[in-house]
Amino acid sequence: MKIGIDIMGGDFAPKSTIGGVILAHKELPSEIQLCLFGDEKIITSLLIEAGSDPKNFTIFHTPDIIGMGEHPTKAFNQKPNSSIALGFEMLKNNTIDAFASVGNTGAMLVGSIYGVGTIKGIIRPCISTLLPKENGGIGIILDAGTNPDCKPDSLYQFGILGSLYAEFVYNIKNPKVALLNIGEEEEKGSLLTQAAFKLMKGSKDFNFVGNIENRDIFKDKADVVVCDGFTGNIVLKQIEAMYRLIVKQGFKNDFIDRLNYENYGGTPILGINSTVIIGHGISNDKAIKNMILLAKDVHEANLYKKISSAMNIYTQMKVTE
């Protein structure tokens, strides 16, 4: 397996990304090859400075960098020699098996959609984030920010995507899927959530358990929580803010530690024809290491192929209805 990493992306790159790939290399099996995209001189110098042999990695020189604040589409098209653009070109050509970055999220989405393409039948690809549960388990919430505006059909598909992700990457059997809402009753919520509830109720594509309120997302009521990207991103950022506040007050325990994004590293872009992982722009070396390990797990699970098969069945059922 060959995993590509954008070395130049992120608020603390390239030192944080180099630190992350060194940590990942120590934990990964020897047959997994890490391919580093970025300025070759800088990469080589930092590896040597950190006491790591550059021969342990495959380095692809890319002179251009897509900055965090650049317009995604323009930058992706105007900088074909950037780490992100070349990474997607090699992913499309199957030169690498997975690609990961904590750089410009918009450029990563552009590369995913126009580079490797969306799975047939997918309305909108999405991203997720993990929710540690009180009982020690783990849950998933999606979308976490890719699609601020959604239609009911999109939320329904997020249920499919989240269910497959939970089952095949985190080994949750028959995951419980819930719709995030302001009340548990069917008639509660916005026009979007009311319409989505009607679609999801009685679904044969996933195990729908009804509405869930925000106060219950850390309980065991659901394994997958579905919402639009605007709502999901607010939930995600609120969790991050509360984690920082609680730790600043000096309070820590096992559950609080599991709220730390560094432990998860990133999220796959669900609904595209390959394995692409994006991480938080402020990621340190630990978070980047875990992002790379996640790329391995997602690719080994053949997640995008399983999603493609599920969408073929879903599309055929829609045609016959």
C-alpha positions as CSV (number, residue, x, y, z in Angstrom):
1,M,0.0,0.0,0.0
2,K,1.2,3.5,-0.9
3,I,-0.1,6.4,1.2
4,G,0.5,9.9,-0.1
5,I,0.9,12.8,2.4
6,D,0.8,16.5,1.6
7,I,3.8,17.8,3.5
8,M,3.3,21.5,2.8
9,G,-0.3,21.8,4.0
10,G,-1.4,22.9,7.4
11,D,-0.8,25.8,9.8
12,F,2.4,24.3,11.3
13,A,3.7,22.6,8.1
14,P,6.2,21.3,7.2
15,K,7.6,20.5,10.7
16,S,4.4,19.1,12.0
17,T,3.8,17.0,8.9
18,I,7.3,15.6,8.9
19,G,7.0,14.8,12.6
20,G,3.7,13.0,11.9
21,V,5.1,10.9,9.0
22,I,8.1,9.9,11.2
23,L,5.7,8.7,14.0
24,A,3.5,6.9,11.5
25,H,6.4,5.2,9.9
26,K,7.4,3.7,13.2
27,E,4.0,2.2,13.7
28,L,3.1,1.0,10.2
29,P,4.0,-2.4,8.8
30,S,7.2,-2.3,6.6
31,E,5.2,-3.1,3.4
32,I,3.3,0.2,3.6
33,Q,5.1,3.0,1.7
34,L,4.7,6.6,2.7
35,C,5.0,9.0,-0.3
36,L,5.7,12.6,0.7
37,F,4.6,15.5,-1.6
38,G,6.4,18.8,-1.2
39,D,9.7,20.7,-1.5
40,E,12.3,17.9,-1.7
41,K,15.1,19.9,-0.1
42,I,13.0,21.0,2.8
43,I,11.6,17.5,3.3
44,T,15.1,15.9,3.2
45,S,16.6,18.5,5.5
46,L,13.8,18.1,8.1
47,L,14.0,14.3,8.1
48,I,17.7,14.4,8.6
49,E,17.4,17.0,11.3
50,A,14.9,14.7,13.1
51,G,17.2,11.8,12.8
52,S,15.2,9.9,10.2
53,D,16.6,8.4,7.1
54,P,15.0,10.0,3.9
55,K,15.4,6.6,2.2
56,N,12.6,5.3,4.4
57,F,10.2,7.5,2.3
58,T,9.4,8.2,-1.3
59,I,9.6,11.9,-2.0
60,F,7.8,13.7,-4.9
61,H,9.1,17.2,-5.4
62,T,6.4,19.8,-5.8
63,P,7.6,23.5,-6.0
64,D,4.2,25.1,-5.5
65,I,2.1,25.3,-2.4
66,I,-1.7,25.9,-2.1
67,G,-2.1,28.2,0.9
68,M,-4.8,27.8,3.5
69,G,-6.5,31.0,2.5
70,E,-6.4,30.6,-1.3
71,H,-9.5,30.1,-3.4
72,P,-9.7,26.3,-3.8
73,T,-10.8,25.9,-7.4
74,K,-8.4,28.6,-8.7
75,A,-5.5,27.4,-6.7
76,F,-6.0,23.8,-7.7
77,N,-6.2,24.6,-11.4
78,Q,-3.5,27.3,-11.5
79,K,-1.0,25.3,-9.4
80,P,-0.7,21.8,-11.1
81,N,2.8,21.4,-9.5
82,S,1.5,21.8,-5.9
83,S,1.6,19.0,-3.4
84,I,-2.2,18.7,-3.4
85,A,-2.6,18.8,-7.2
86,L,0.1,16.2,-7.9
87,G,-1.2,14.0,-5.1
88,F,-4.6,13.8,-6.7
89,E,-3.0,13.2,-10.1
90,M,-1.1,10.2,-8.8
91,L,-4.2,9.0,-6.8
92,K,-6.3,9.2,-10.0
93,N,-3.6,7.2,-11.9
94,N,-3.4,4.6,-9.1
95,T,0.3,5.4,-8.4
96,I,-0.7,5.8,-4.8
97,D,-3.6,4.1,-3.0
98,A,-4.6,6.9,-0.5
99,F,-3.9,10.6,-0.1
100,A,-4.0,12.7,3.1
101,S,-3.6,16.4,4.0
102,V,-4.3,18.9,6.7
103,G,-4.0,21.7,4.1
104,N,-6.6,23.7,2.2
105,T,-9.8,21.7,2.8
106,G,-11.6,23.3,-0.2
107,A,-8.7,22.3,-2.5
108,M,-8.9,18.7,-1.2
109,L,-12.6,18.7,-1.9
110,V,-12.1,20.1,-5.4
111,G,-9.4,17.4,-6.1
112,S,-11.7,14.7,-4.8
113,I,-14.7,15.7,-6.9
114,Y,-12.9,16.7,-10.1
115,G,-9.9,14.5,-9.7
116,V,-11.0,11.0,-8.7
117,G,-14.7,11.8,-9.0
118,T,-17.8,11.0,-7.0
119,I,-19.4,7.5,-6.8
120,K,-22.3,7.1,-9.2
121,G,-25.5,8.0,-7.4
122,I,-24.0,10.2,-4.7
123,I,-25.6,13.6,-4.6
124,R,-23.0,15.2,-2.4
125,P,-19.8,13.8,-0.8
126,C,-19.5,14.6,2.9
127,I,-17.1,14.4,5.8
128,S,-17.7,13.2,9.4
129,T,-16.3,13.5,12.8
130,L,-16.1,11.0,15.7
131,L,-18.2,11.2,18.9
132,P,-16.8,9.4,21.9
133,K,-19.6,7.7,23.9
134,E,-20.1,7.7,27.7
135,N,-19.9,3.9,27.6
136,G,-16.5,3.8,26.0
137,G,-17.8,3.2,22.4
138,I,-17.6,5.6,19.5
139,G,-20.1,7.3,17.2
140,I,-20.1,9.2,14.0
141,I,-21.7,12.5,13.0
142,L,-22.1,13.7,9.4
143,D,-22.0,16.0,7.6
144,A,-19.4,17.9,9.6
145,G,-19.1,20.9,7.3
146,T,-18.9,20.1,3.6
147,N,-22.6,20.8,2.8
148,P,-24.1,23.7,4.8
149,D,-27.3,23.5,2.7
150,C,-28.8,20.1,2.1
151,K,-31.9,18.5,0.7
152,P,-33.7,15.6,2.3
153,D,-32.3,13.1,-0.2
154,S,-28.7,14.2,0.8
155,L,-29.4,13.5,4.5
156,Y,-30.8,10.1,3.5
157,Q,-27.6,9.3,1.7
158,F,-25.5,10.5,4.6
159,G,-27.3,7.8,6.6
160,I,-26.1,5.2,4.1
161,L,-22.5,6.6,4.1
162,G,-22.3,6.9,7.9
163,S,-23.7,3.4,8.4
164,L,-21.1,1.8,6.0
165,Y,-18.3,3.8,7.6
166,A,-19.3,2.7,11.1
167,E,-19.6,-0.9,10.1
168,F,-16.5,-1.5,7.9
169,V,-14.0,0.9,9.6
170,Y,-15.1,0.8,13.2
171,N,-16.7,-2.7,13.2
172,I,-20.1,-1.5,14.6
173,K,-22.6,-4.2,13.6
174,N,-25.9,-2.9,12.3
175,P,-25.2,0.6,13.4
176,K,-28.1,2.7,14.7
177,V,-28.7,5.8,12.6
178,A,-30.5,8.8,14.0
179,L,-31.4,12.3,12.6
180,L,-30.2,15.3,14.7
181,N,-33.2,17.4,15.7
182,I,-34.6,19.7,18.3
183,G,-36.9,17.0,19.6
184,E,-37.5,13.2,19.3
185,E,-41.0,13.5,17.9
186,E,-41.5,12.9,14.2
187,E,-43.2,16.2,13.6
188,K,-40.4,18.3,15.3
189,G,-37.8,20.4,13.5
190,S,-37.3,22.3,10.3
191,L,-38.9,21.5,7.0
192,L,-35.7,19.8,6.1
193,T,-35.6,17.5,9.1
194,Q,-39.3,16.7,8.9
195,A,-39.0,15.7,5.2
196,A,-35.8,13.7,5.9
197,F,-37.5,11.9,8.7
198,K,-40.2,10.7,6.3
199,L,-37.6,9.4,3.9
200,M,-35.5,7.7,6.6
201,K,-38.4,6.1,8.5
202,G,-38.7,2.5,7.6
203,S,-35.5,2.6,5.5
204,K,-34.1,-0.8,4.3
205,D,-30.7,0.8,3.6
206,F,-29.8,1.4,7.2
207,N,-31.1,0.9,10.8
208,F,-33.0,4.2,11.4
209,V,-33.9,4.7,15.1
210,G,-35.5,8.2,14.8
211,N,-34.6,11.7,15.9
212,I,-31.9,12.4,18.5
213,E,-31.4,15.6,20.4
214,N,-28.0,17.2,20.7
215,R,-27.8,16.5,24.5
216,D,-27.9,12.7,23.7
217,I,-25.2,12.4,21.1
218,F,-22.6,11.0,23.5
219,K,-25.0,8.4,24.8
220,D,-25.6,5.0,23.2
221,K,-28.9,6.0,21.5
222,A,-27.2,6.1,18.1
223,D,-24.0,5.1,16.4
224,V,-24.5,7.5,13.4
225,V,-25.9,11.0,13.8
226,V,-27.1,12.6,10.5
227,C,-27.4,16.4,10.0
228,D,-26.6,19.1,7.4
229,G,-23.0,20.4,7.3
230,F,-23.9,23.8,8.9
231,T,-25.3,22.1,12.0
232,G,-22.6,19.4,12.1
233,N,-19.8,22.0,11.9
234,I,-21.3,24.0,14.8
235,V,-21.5,20.8,16.9
236,L,-17.9,19.9,16.0
237,K,-16.6,23.4,16.9
238,Q,-18.6,23.5,20.1
239,I,-17.1,20.2,21.2
240,E,-13.6,21.5,20.4
241,A,-14.3,24.7,22.4
242,M,-15.6,22.8,25.4
243,Y,-12.6,20.5,25.3
244,R,-10.2,23.4,25.4
245,L,-12.1,25.1,28.2
246,I,-12.4,22.0,30.3
247,V,-8.7,21.2,30.0
248,K,-7.8,24.8,30.7
249,Q,-9.7,24.5,34.0
250,G,-7.4,21.5,34.9
251,F,-10.1,18.8,34.6
252,K,-9.1,15.7,32.8
253,N,-10.3,12.0,32.7
254,D,-10.5,9.3,30.1
255,F,-13.7,10.6,28.5
256,I,-12.5,14.2,28.3
257,D,-9.2,12.9,26.7
258,R,-11.3,11.2,24.0
259,L,-12.8,14.5,22.9
260,N,-9.3,15.6,21.7
261,Y,-9.3,15.7,17.9
262,E,-5.6,14.7,17.9
263,N,-6.6,11.1,18.8
264,Y,-8.5,10.7,15.5
265,G,-6.4,12.7,13.1
266,G,-8.9,13.3,10.3
267,T,-11.9,12.1,8.4
268,P,-12.4,10.4,5.0
269,I,-14.3,12.2,2.3
270,L,-17.2,9.8,1.9
271,G,-18.8,9.3,-1.5
272,I,-15.8,9.5,-3.8
273,N,-14.0,6.9,-5.9
274,S,-10.8,6.6,-3.7
275,T,-9.4,7.0,-0.2
276,V,-8.9,10.7,0.7
277,I,-8.4,11.8,4.3
278,I,-8.5,15.4,5.5
279,G,-7.3,16.6,8.9
280,H,-7.6,19.7,11.0
281,G,-5.4,22.6,9.8
282,I,-4.0,23.1,13.3
283,S,-2.9,19.4,13.5
284,N,0.4,18.6,15.4
285,D,2.6,15.6,14.7
286,K,0.4,13.2,16.8
287,A,-2.8,14.2,14.9
288,I,-1.0,13.8,11.5
289,K,0.3,10.4,12.6
290,N,-3.3,9.3,13.4
291,M,-4.6,10.8,10.1
292,I,-2.1,8.5,8.2
293,L,-3.1,5.5,10.3
294,L,-6.7,6.2,9.5
295,A,-5.9,6.3,5.8
296,K,-4.5,2.8,6.1
297,D,-7.6,1.5,7.9
298,V,-10.1,3.1,5.5
299,H,-8.2,1.8,2.4
300,E,-7.9,-1.7,3.9
301,A,-11.6,-1.7,4.6
302,N,-12.2,-1.1,0.8
303,L,-14.7,1.5,2.1
304,Y,-15.3,3.4,-1.2
305,K,-15.9,0.1,-3.0
306,K,-18.4,-1.0,-0.5
307,I,-20.1,2.4,-0.8
308,S,-20.2,2.1,-4.5
309,S,-21.8,-1.4,-4.3
310,A,-24.4,-0.1,-1.8
311,M,-25.2,2.9,-4.0
312,N,-25.7,0.6,-7.0
313,I,-28.4,-1.3,-5.1
314,Y,-29.9,2.0,-3.8
315,T,-30.1,3.5,-7.3
316,Q,-31.7,0.3,-8.7
317,M,-34.3,0.3,-6.0
318,K,-35.1,4.0,-6.7
319,V,-35.5,3.2,-10.4
320,T,-38.0,0.4,-9.7
321,E,-40.1,2.4,-7.3
